[in-house]
Amino acid sequence: MKKFKTCKEILLCPEFKRLAFELLKEEGYGSCVKGKHKIADDDELEARVNYFLDRKLQQCKMQGV
């Protein structure tokens, strides 16, 4: 297994993105609609993972990593 030196390296790793997507999918992550849980489709989950990664990469950039 590759050893990472910075948080940015982890975020840019394609394996991390795939694992985050699979975790959300397995956990049945969805949005709440009028008190009922709706299971998110793959496109919605991928968009959420991408949004998370973008936010974290921006945070790394601000911290100078």
C-alpha positions in Angstrom: 0.0 0.0 0.0 1.3 3.4 -0.9 2.2 5.7 2.0 0.9 9.3 1.7 2.7 12.3 3.1 -0.1 14.9 2.9 -3.8 15.1 3.0 -3.8 16.5 -0.6 -2.2 13.3 -1.9 -4.9 11.2 -0.3 -7.7 13.4 -1.8 -6.1 13.2 -5.3 -5.8 9.4 -5.2 -8.5 7.8 -7.4 -8.8 4.9 -5.0 -10.0 7.3 -2.3 -12.7 8.7 -4.5 -13.9 5.2 -5.3 -13.9 4.1 -1.7 -15.8 7.2 -0.5 -18.4 6.5 -3.2 -18.8 2.9 -2.2 -19.1 3.8 1.5 -21.9 6.2 0.8 -23.6 3.7 -1.3 -23.3 0.9 1.2 -24.5 3.1 4.1 -27.7 3.8 2.0 -27.0 7.5 2.2 -29.8 9.6 0.9 -31.7 12.8 1.4 -34.7 13.1 3.6 -37.9 13.9 1.7 -40.9 14.8 3.9 -39.7 12.5 6.7 -39.1 9.6 4.4 -35.6 8.6 3.4 -34.9 8.4 -0.3 -31.9 6.4 -1.4 -29.7 8.5 -3.5 -28.8 7.4 -7.1 -25.3 7.0 -8.3 -25.1 10.4 -10.0 -26.2 12.2 -6.8 -23.6 10.2 -4.7 -20.9 11.0 -7.2 -21.7 14.7 -7.2 -21.6 14.7 -3.4 -18.2 12.9 -3.3 -16.8 15.4 -5.9 -18.2 18.3 -3.9 -16.5 17.0 -0.8 -13.2 16.5 -2.6 -13.3 19.9 -4.1 -14.0 21.5 -0.7 -11.2 19.6 1.0 -8.7 20.4 -1.8 -9.6 24.1 -1.5 -9.0 23.8 2.2 -5.5 22.2 1.6 -4.7 25.1 -0.8 -5.7 27.7 1.8 -3.5 25.9 4.3 -0.6 25.9 1.9 -0.4 22.1 1.6 
